[in-house]
Amino acid sequence: MTGWARRRGVERGLGVARVRTAAWLAAAGALALTLAVALSASAEEKAATGRFRTELSQCRARGGRPAHGPFGERYCRIRYPDAGRACTDSSQCLGGCVWGDDMWAHPPAQVVGACQSENVTYGCYFTVLKGRAVDPRCAD
């Protein structure tokens, strides 16, 4: 009998086979437990999936389509039919009237903007109200 077997109380013959079988059973049990934990969704995950499906159906009902922002956030992208039309006030557009693509630009006293193309606009722009570029903002 080797020192290893003696230290673990393994007898000659079937003892080594029993240790190997026990090791295989323990490994199989650990694997089964790991798979069960990995495959089972928590209540939070199920609720989030349900919320996303609801949001998705509501988005499509409004004529939108799901999209991801620059940092991976989900939102409903709705394209406006008056996109790009010339405007001098946000009240003339379904979305808003925007001007410029540079926050540091100095707008003239009177500007003609363009109607937003979508409900979410990324980048830097001014909002146009009564022919004036106001409220510079940048959105990522």
C-alpha positions as CSV (number, residue, x, y, z in Angstrom):
1,M,0.0,0.0,0.0
2,T,1.3,3.4,-0.9
3,G,1.7,6.3,1.5
4,W,-1.1,8.2,-0.2
5,A,-3.5,5.3,0.2
6,R,-2.5,4.7,3.8
7,R,-3.0,8.3,4.8
8,R,-6.5,8.2,3.4
9,G,-7.4,4.9,4.8
10,V,-7.8,3.2,1.5
11,E,-7.5,-0.6,1.5
12,R,-5.9,-2.6,-1.2
13,G,-8.0,-3.6,-4.2
14,L,-11.4,-2.0,-4.3
15,G,-10.5,1.0,-2.1
16,V,-8.8,3.0,-4.9
17,A,-11.7,2.3,-7.1
18,R,-14.1,3.7,-4.4
19,V,-12.0,6.8,-4.0
20,R,-12.0,7.4,-7.8
21,T,-15.8,6.8,-8.0
22,A,-16.4,9.2,-5.1
23,A,-14.2,11.8,-6.8
24,W,-16.1,11.4,-10.1
25,L,-19.5,11.7,-8.3
26,A,-18.4,14.8,-6.4
27,A,-17.2,16.4,-9.7
28,A,-20.4,15.5,-11.4
29,G,-22.5,16.9,-8.6
30,A,-20.5,20.1,-8.6
31,L,-21.0,20.4,-12.3
32,A,-24.7,19.8,-12.1
33,L,-25.1,22.4,-9.3
34,T,-23.1,25.0,-11.3
35,L,-25.3,24.4,-14.4
36,A,-28.5,24.6,-12.4
37,V,-27.5,27.9,-10.9
38,A,-26.3,29.3,-14.2
39,L,-29.5,28.3,-16.1
40,S,-32.0,29.3,-13.5
41,A,-33.0,33.0,-13.9
42,S,-33.6,35.0,-10.8
43,A,-36.9,36.6,-10.2
44,E,-35.2,40.0,-10.9
45,E,-34.0,38.8,-14.3
46,K,-37.4,37.4,-15.2
47,A,-39.1,40.7,-14.2
48,A,-36.5,42.6,-16.3
49,T,-37.2,40.4,-19.3
50,G,-40.9,40.9,-18.8
51,R,-40.4,44.7,-18.6
52,F,-38.3,44.7,-21.7
53,R,-41.0,42.7,-23.7
54,T,-43.6,45.2,-22.5
55,E,-41.5,48.2,-23.5
56,L,-40.7,46.5,-26.8
57,S,-44.4,46.0,-27.6
58,Q,-45.2,49.6,-26.5
59,C,-42.3,50.9,-28.6
60,R,-43.6,49.1,-31.7
61,A,-47.1,50.3,-31.1
62,R,-45.8,53.9,-31.2
63,G,-44.1,53.2,-34.5
64,G,-40.6,52.9,-33.1
65,R,-38.0,50.3,-33.0
66,P,-35.7,49.3,-30.2
67,A,-32.2,50.8,-30.2
68,H,-29.1,51.0,-28.0
69,G,-27.4,54.3,-27.0
70,P,-23.7,54.9,-27.0
71,F,-23.3,53.3,-23.5
72,G,-25.6,50.4,-24.2
73,E,-28.8,51.7,-22.7
74,R,-32.0,50.6,-24.4
75,Y,-34.5,53.1,-25.7
76,C,-37.3,53.3,-28.3
77,R,-36.1,55.1,-31.5
78,I,-38.9,56.9,-33.2
79,R,-38.2,58.6,-36.5
80,Y,-40.2,61.8,-37.1
81,P,-41.8,62.3,-40.6
82,D,-40.9,66.0,-40.7
83,A,-37.2,65.2,-40.1
84,G,-34.8,67.8,-41.6
85,R,-37.5,70.3,-42.5
86,A,-36.5,74.0,-42.1
87,C,-37.9,75.6,-38.9
88,T,-37.6,78.7,-36.8
89,D,-39.3,77.4,-33.6
90,S,-39.6,74.0,-31.9
91,S,-43.4,74.3,-32.1
92,Q,-43.2,73.8,-35.9
93,C,-41.8,70.3,-35.5
94,L,-43.0,67.0,-34.1
95,G,-39.8,66.7,-32.1
96,G,-37.8,69.9,-31.7
97,C,-36.1,72.5,-33.9
98,V,-32.3,72.2,-33.6
99,W,-29.4,74.2,-35.0
100,G,-25.7,73.5,-35.4
101,D,-23.5,70.6,-34.5
102,D,-20.9,72.6,-32.5
103,M,-21.7,73.7,-28.9
104,W,-18.9,76.3,-29.1
105,A,-20.2,78.0,-32.3
106,H,-21.5,81.5,-31.9
107,P,-24.9,81.5,-33.5
108,P,-26.1,84.6,-35.5
109,A,-29.0,86.7,-34.1
110,Q,-31.5,84.9,-36.3
111,V,-31.2,81.2,-37.3
112,V,-33.1,78.7,-39.3
113,G,-32.8,75.2,-37.8
114,A,-34.0,71.8,-38.8
115,C,-36.6,69.5,-37.3
116,Q,-35.1,66.7,-35.3
117,S,-34.9,63.4,-37.2
118,E,-35.6,61.2,-34.1
119,N,-36.9,61.4,-30.6
120,V,-33.3,61.0,-29.2
121,T,-30.6,63.3,-30.6
122,Y,-27.0,62.6,-29.8
123,G,-24.2,65.2,-30.2
124,C,-24.0,68.9,-29.6
125,Y,-26.7,71.3,-30.8
126,F,-28.8,74.4,-29.9
127,T,-32.6,74.4,-29.5
128,V,-34.3,77.0,-31.8
129,L,-37.0,79.1,-30.2
130,K,-38.6,82.1,-32.0
131,G,-35.7,82.1,-34.5
132,R,-33.0,82.2,-31.9
133,A,-30.5,79.5,-31.0
134,V,-30.8,78.9,-27.2
135,D,-30.0,76.2,-24.7
136,P,-26.8,74.6,-26.0
137,R,-26.5,71.0,-25.1
138,C,-24.5,67.9,-25.7
139,A,-26.0,64.4,-25.4
140,D,-24.1,61.1,-25.4
